[in-house]
Amino acid sequence: MNKTKIAKTLMAAMIGSALISGSALADESMSQKASQTADSAGSKIDSSMKKVDGFMDDSGITAKAKAALVDDDAIKSTDISVKTHQGVVTLSGFVTSQEQAEKAVAVVQKIEGVKSVSDKLHVRDSKSSSVKGYAGDAATTSEIKAKLLADDIVPSRNVKVETTDGVVQLSGHVATQAQSDRAESIAKAIEGVKSVKNDLTVKS
């Protein structure tokens, strides 16, 4: 009887040991899987961050460019719009002289991460505009907006119109090049318009 009890006890101990060992192996296996899953998730996050980096960099460049223009006393940056796409900075709007336009481009080119600068700035007549001139510009802008609104081709809600001394600037975005060309032709047809600066972006 004693031998049988001892044999059963040993057998139970062996089985228990095997179960503990198996459990430990299972735990280790689960730990490895969890670690691999975490590593995989981490690499996916890194990958997604890289995709977002381009956008983040563009936003950072735009912010730095705006700050640099504001800090430069020689440039009146209130009428300068800054946009960045894949490191290419586009400056649009009005400046009081060609020298200011060149200065703005030079300032932005020095910013880290800027690949190139697209100069779409145009010079506003430095002579003080008369009230009549201002009223004329406002009327021109209103007339262009009304024509765009009535047009079936151009999505007028996405087009911004500004007029200074008879010079019209179109900005915003349209779906096709045909819409961009149509908006420009509408603006050019308005009486009193000297020229049209088409800064519309075509988004397919």
C-alpha positions as CSV (number, residue, x, y, z in Angstrom):
1,M,0.0,0.0,0.0
2,N,2.8,2.3,1.0
3,K,4.6,1.7,-2.3
4,T,1.4,2.3,-4.2
5,K,0.8,5.6,-2.4
6,I,4.4,6.7,-3.0
7,A,4.1,5.8,-6.7
8,K,0.8,7.8,-6.9
9,T,2.4,10.7,-5.1
10,L,5.4,10.7,-7.5
11,M,3.1,10.4,-10.5
12,A,1.0,13.4,-9.3
13,A,4.2,15.4,-8.6
14,M,5.5,14.6,-12.1
15,I,2.2,15.5,-13.8
16,G,2.0,18.8,-11.7
17,S,5.6,19.6,-12.8
18,A,4.8,19.0,-16.4
19,L,1.7,21.2,-16.2
20,I,3.6,24.0,-14.5
21,S,6.3,23.7,-17.2
22,G,3.7,23.7,-20.0
23,S,2.0,26.7,-18.4
24,A,5.3,28.5,-18.2
25,L,6.0,27.8,-21.9
26,A,2.5,29.0,-22.8
27,D,3.1,32.2,-20.8
28,E,6.4,32.7,-22.5
29,S,4.8,32.1,-25.9
30,M,2.0,34.6,-25.2
31,S,4.6,37.1,-24.0
32,Q,6.5,36.7,-27.2
33,K,3.3,37.1,-29.3
34,A,2.3,40.2,-27.3
35,S,5.8,41.7,-27.8
36,Q,5.7,41.0,-31.5
37,T,2.2,42.5,-31.7
38,A,3.4,45.6,-29.9
39,D,6.5,45.9,-32.2
40,S,4.2,45.5,-35.3
41,A,1.8,48.2,-34.0
42,G,4.8,50.4,-33.3
43,S,6.1,50.1,-36.8
44,K,2.7,50.8,-38.2
45,I,2.5,54.0,-36.1
46,D,6.0,55.0,-37.3
47,S,4.8,54.3,-40.9
48,S,1.7,56.4,-40.5
49,M,3.6,59.2,-38.9
50,K,6.0,59.3,-41.9
51,K,3.0,59.7,-44.1
52,V,1.8,62.6,-42.0
53,D,5.3,64.1,-41.8
54,G,4.9,65.8,-45.2
55,F,1.8,67.6,-44.1
56,M,3.3,68.6,-40.7
57,D,6.4,69.9,-42.4
58,D,4.4,72.0,-44.8
59,S,2.4,73.5,-41.9
60,G,5.6,74.2,-40.0
61,I,7.2,75.9,-43.1
62,T,4.1,78.0,-43.6
63,A,4.1,79.2,-40.0
64,K,7.9,80.0,-40.1
65,A,7.4,81.9,-43.4
66,K,4.6,84.0,-42.0
67,A,6.6,84.7,-38.8
68,A,9.7,85.7,-40.9
69,L,7.7,88.1,-43.1
70,V,6.1,89.7,-40.0
71,D,9.4,90.1,-38.3
72,D,11.0,91.8,-41.3
73,D,10.3,95.6,-41.0
74,A,11.0,96.1,-44.7
75,I,8.0,94.0,-45.7
76,K,4.3,94.8,-45.2
77,S,3.1,91.2,-44.8
78,T,-0.5,91.9,-44.0
79,D,-1.5,91.5,-47.7
80,I,0.8,88.4,-48.4
81,S,-0.8,85.0,-48.4
82,V,1.5,82.0,-47.7
83,K,0.8,78.4,-48.8
84,T,3.1,75.4,-48.8
85,H,2.8,72.1,-50.6
86,Q,5.6,69.5,-50.4
87,G,8.2,72.1,-49.5
88,V,7.2,74.5,-52.3
89,V,6.0,77.8,-50.9
90,T,3.6,80.0,-52.9
91,L,3.4,83.7,-52.0
92,S,0.4,85.6,-53.3
93,G,-1.3,88.9,-52.6
94,F,-0.1,92.5,-52.9
95,V,3.0,94.4,-52.1
96,T,3.8,98.1,-52.5
97,S,6.9,97.6,-54.7
98,Q,8.8,95.1,-56.7
99,E,11.6,95.4,-54.2
100,Q,9.3,94.2,-51.5
101,A,8.2,91.2,-53.6
102,E,11.9,90.2,-54.1
103,K,12.7,90.7,-50.5
104,A,9.7,88.5,-49.4
105,V,10.9,85.7,-51.7
106,A,14.5,86.0,-50.4
107,V,13.3,85.9,-46.8
108,V,11.2,82.7,-47.4
109,Q,14.0,81.0,-49.4
110,K,16.2,81.0,-46.3
111,I,13.8,79.0,-44.2
112,E,14.8,75.4,-43.4
113,G,12.8,72.9,-45.5
114,V,11.9,75.3,-48.3
115,K,12.6,73.7,-51.7
116,S,11.5,76.6,-53.8
117,V,9.4,79.7,-53.7
118,S,6.6,80.5,-56.3
119,D,6.2,84.2,-56.6
120,K,2.6,85.1,-57.3
121,L,2.8,88.6,-55.7
122,H,1.9,91.6,-57.6
123,V,2.7,95.2,-57.0
124,R,-0.1,97.5,-55.8
125,D,0.1,101.1,-57.1
126,S,2.0,103.0,-54.3
127,K,0.0,106.1,-55.0
128,S,-2.8,106.6,-52.5
129,S,-6.0,105.4,-54.1
130,S,-8.8,107.9,-54.2
131,V,-12.2,107.2,-52.7
132,K,-13.5,107.0,-56.3
133,G,-10.8,104.4,-57.1
134,Y,-11.7,102.3,-54.1
135,A,-15.4,102.5,-54.9
136,G,-14.6,101.4,-58.4
137,D,-12.6,98.4,-57.2
138,A,-15.4,97.4,-54.8
139,A,-17.9,97.7,-57.7
140,T,-15.7,95.6,-60.0
141,T,-15.3,92.9,-57.3
142,S,-19.1,92.8,-56.7
143,E,-19.8,92.6,-60.5
144,I,-17.3,89.7,-61.0
145,K,-18.8,87.8,-58.0
146,A,-22.3,88.3,-59.4
147,K,-21.2,87.0,-62.8
148,L,-19.4,84.0,-61.3
149,L,-22.5,83.2,-59.2
150,A,-24.7,83.2,-62.3
151,D,-22.3,81.0,-64.2
152,D,-23.1,77.3,-64.5
153,I,-19.5,76.2,-65.0
154,V,-17.6,78.0,-62.2
155,P,-18.2,76.9,-58.5
156,S,-18.3,80.5,-57.3
157,R,-18.3,79.6,-53.6
158,N,-14.8,78.4,-53.9
159,V,-13.4,81.4,-55.7
160,K,-12.2,84.5,-53.9
161,V,-12.1,87.8,-55.8
162,E,-10.0,90.9,-54.8
163,T,-9.6,94.1,-56.9
164,T,-6.9,96.7,-56.3
165,D,-6.5,99.6,-58.7
166,G,-8.3,97.7,-61.4
167,V,-6.1,94.6,-61.0
168,V,-8.2,91.5,-60.1
169,Q,-6.8,88.6,-58.2
170,L,-8.6,85.3,-58.3
171,S,-7.7,82.7,-55.6
172,G,-9.2,79.6,-54.1
173,H,-9.7,76.2,-55.8
174,V,-11.7,74.7,-58.7
175,A,-12.2,71.2,-60.0
176,T,-10.9,71.6,-63.6
177,Q,-8.6,73.9,-65.7
178,A,-11.7,74.8,-67.8
179,Q,-13.3,76.3,-64.6
180,S,-10.2,78.2,-63.9
181,D,-10.0,79.6,-67.5
182,R,-13.7,80.4,-67.4
183,A,-13.4,82.4,-64.2
184,E,-10.5,84.3,-65.6
185,S,-12.3,85.1,-68.8
186,I,-15.4,86.3,-66.9
187,A,-13.2,88.7,-64.8
188,K,-11.4,90.0,-67.9
189,A,-14.7,90.9,-69.6
190,I,-15.7,93.3,-66.8
191,E,-15.4,96.9,-67.6
192,G,-12.6,98.7,-65.7
193,V,-10.5,95.6,-65.2
194,K,-6.9,96.3,-66.2
195,S,-5.6,92.8,-65.7
196,V,-6.4,89.5,-64.0
197,K,-4.0,87.5,-61.8
198,N,-5.3,84.0,-61.8
199,D,-4.1,82.2,-58.6
200,L,-6.8,79.5,-58.7
201,T,-5.6,76.0,-57.8
202,V,-7.0,73.1,-59.8
203,K,-7.9,70.2,-57.5
204,S,-8.8,67.0,-59.5
